[in-house]
Amino acid sequence: TNSTAAMPSHWLSGAGRPALVSALGLHERLAVLGRALARRAALPVYLGSLLLGSVGIVVWMLLRHHEGGLGAGASGWWIQLGAVLMLFPVSEAVVAVINRLISESVRPQRLPRLALTNGIPPEHRVMVVIPAMLSSAASIRDLVRRLELHYLANPERHAQFALLTDWTDADASHVASDGALLNDTTRQIRALNACYPGDANDLPRFIVLHRERHFSDTEQCWIGWERKRGKLELLIAALAEDSSAAFLDLGEISRTAIGTRYVVTLDSDTQLPPGRLRELVGVAAHEHNQPRLDAGGRVVVAGYGILQPRIVMPLPAPNNVTLYHWLFAGRCGIDPYSAATSEVYQDLFFEGTFTGKGLLNVRAMHAVLFGRLPEGRVLSHDLLEGSLVRCAAVTDITVIEDAPFHADVAASRVHRWTRGDWQLLPLLLRPVRYPLRAINRWKMFDNLRRSLVAPMSLALLLLALAGVVVSPWVALVLVMAAFSAGPLMGAIAGFSPSRDDLAKRHFYRQAGADLARAIWGGVWHLSQLLQESLMAVDAIVRALYRMTISHRRLLQWTT
């Protein structure tokens, strides 16, 4: 298009480069061929390295450390079983190591952007939404406060801030507490608009979009249609079609602005630091990043429909610190001088991974996803949506969200994520209806592989204790490597200072803390291996049983 041809990136690194090189009388045919070959070969080389590395280590371990047992006649079967079991912890370690090596050696990709020095313009209007449930007066107070903080950190005229809400699940379409909770929400939203009024001709700055319950056949109760995914799909449709019929008419405080091009969705505990909204819109507004659809209008072939910022952890309050949080949250706080960090999939394959917090392009999301996913079956939708609409990881823009402070909270999340990953298996096996690119199919397959690491590692240890295949010590080292190889590499690399003008004692103290964290994190996983294995098997069996036999509780949710 003419707008695309007007962008420097079209001529410097895009489709217009051959014409520019020819017009300048330059000769770089080999360089162009090399770049094209490198881009095409990136995925085969990456996956080939993972496969060869994993299989090679398993074969080496069997040749060097194989132990007989249970009779020579059966040894062939035991070797095959042991090799399959070993492949899971070995592949986990290999994936971690190769990804770490890529992160340390590949230059992070930084997407072009518009500065928007005068603020977000009206042609790039945005809405910040918090999908949530109205469960209590205290939770409503927290939601409204979070919405206010988003505005105070990002006071843009052409931005609306919305609560996207449902009532909690119920046995009937309405329960006695519904009216009071919704009235409390609307009262507080009106108070916010009175406290931060816009211009006379502007729509309310703060709004609430609430919908009725619908009966779910899979859940056998009344819920918000398709939960969070349904809320966002209906919101995208309302903005794309300029119709909010899917939501209750609450007067002015449920009026969406016409021409809203982007939606920034954040969880109720996500913080949006100052200026981040304008930065995200600046990236999305650049013509190079605008999503471009194929002739059928259902596939994004270039640009990005979703922008995923990097998520960092805040400094925890002293009275909230736990050992679990210290082990797995990593370094907390924001470094104001940090630039983009490496995200393997974005830097190698020019696509990131959507994790549920980010900017959505209304037109692309509506064209590609509206009415496309099966009802009552998709629990983990973020990865699938990012794969279909093309997601970019914008690692130099951050949002803040805390990690779990307790193991039981993290375990319940992992259980839900595992169920959701396995419930995507039927979609993964339907390439015609869901034409996912190879790298996205690998991401979904890799999630399934990762969910099997703990139970397969436990089975390997039990087999080794029975004196079969390898010694228990070798099996223990493999399992430990599966859970700590990546963090250990990062911690060891952290002992190499990037410059000389450092407070050496503080630097090495922090590096030592990272090393201890990596080691003790692996020990934690090893000590919890039985529990993690049982939890993974439970989640997988539940998902498969519900998909194939009961067809119930496929949308069971855990916050």
Protein Blocks (a to p, Z undefined) as FASTA:
>chain_A
ZZlmmpmklmmmmmmlmmmmmmnopackkmmmmmmmmmmmmmmmmmmmmmmmmmmmmmmm
mmmmgcceeijklmmmmmmmmmmmmmmmmmmmmmmmmmmmmmmmpccddddddfklnopa
fklcccdddddddfbfklmmmmmmmmmmmmmmmccfkbccdddddddddfbfbdfklmmm
mmmmmmmmmmmmmmmccdfkbccfbdcddddddddfklopacdehilmlmmmmmmmmmmn
opaklpccebjmlcccehiabdcdddfkbccdehklmmmmmmmmpmklpccddfkopacf
edjfbdcdddddddddfklpcfklmmmnopgdjdfkbccdddfklmmnopacdehiacdd
fklmmmmmgokacghkamblmlmmmmmnopaddfkbccdddddfbfklmmmmmmmmmmmm
mmmmmmmmmmklmccdfklmmmmmmmmmmmmmmmmmmmmmmmmmnopoiafklmmmmmmm
mmmmmmmmmmmmmmpcfbfbbcfklmmmmmmmmmmmmmmmmmmmmmmmmmmmmmmmmmmm
mmmmmmmmnopaklgccZZ
